[in-house]
Amino acid sequence: LQLMMWSASERRIGILAAMPDEVRELSKHVTEQQSHERGSVFTFVTGKLCGKQVVYAAANVGTVFASSAATTMIGEFGAKAIVFTGVAGGLRAGQKIGDIVIGEDVVNYDMDCRAFCYPHDPSYKLQLGQLPFVNWHFFKADATLLQLALAAPTPAGVDVVKGRIATGSVFLSAEAKQAMFETVWKPLGEPMCAEMENAAVAQICCAYGVPYLSLRAISDLVTGDAAGDFNAFCATVASHVFPIVRHVVQHYE
């Protein structure tokens, strides 16, 4: 990927999600929209939000789709930063459906090389979520994007917190979330929520030196019916994140 091919005026802010419901508000507010189909799955939409050049897409569910879409945004559409927006399953007691987690960092809880050891340093112990050889572990949000998100307006009655977000390839029931506390969540520092894309996009952004931020609205809780709540509330709570996305785009330079 040759980022130097893009002039400053051509660079865009990338806004990525998994599902169409998660970019519905964007589709209502982005002007001068042009659609760009790539392959049989991806549609990238370029245009302007708050007068700024943007590109957005719903990549589909999962880390492979999300990382591929992020790579395309950076290489083909000149994304100078990527903001991931969407919903997630809550992992903490006291959370409410619709609350927002601004990702201070993200981690891939599926990445588990703890049984591996380096031949040149057998004493070094890899941790859950840590990538071997590069030794990347927790992907921190870009400081500027994070501060802009924390300063953004939010809907009345919606709690906003910053914290860790965990990524995996499983839609977790409430029972599964609870069962994973000692073996997964506690070793990872007790993340605020779990979803299925963020760490993959953060890893790609880290690899290409592109600033990254993750924003998630809680669609289901650590108790109750995760699938039922997700289906009932996904579209509604996804819209809670849009004011933050708009604020970040408007003020990011």
C-alpha angles and dihedrals in degrees: 000000000000108000091174090074089075121081117220092255091053097052116104138199109245119220114191134183137161104234136035091244088062094059098036094106090049091054088055096050108032111097131206090029121191122179122219118191118206120186120325098307114034129079117177119194121204125195143104133297117186087350092302125120110250140171121201137180145169100229097189126248123314144037098278095055091042096050092046091051091048091051091051092048091054099041103034105025100035098240107189091186135006127217116191115208130184146087134304142183115262119239102185132079113246097033119133129215106262096030115132130233116200106203111239085179139343134219136192106234091187091064104093119162096149091123091057125087131190112249090218093048112023092171093064110101119207116216131223108280095019120128113225123239095010088048093211111161121154113027108216122215117247106269095228094048090046094053092047091052093049090052095050125110117253135194117278114270094020117123116217122200135168119226149115121316122202124211128203142145098253130089097225124219117214089255092053092049091053093046091053096056099098098034102038117007097043095050088049094053097262104287120218097232144355131228140153111252119030104089091049092054091044090052092053091047090050090050092054098035094245120148113247140193132178125208123185135178116207110250099170136016141231087258131042131031107333096187094044093048092045092053092045099046109023098098094043099047093042087067090059089073096054097083088057093048091050093048092050093049093046095052103032115107 
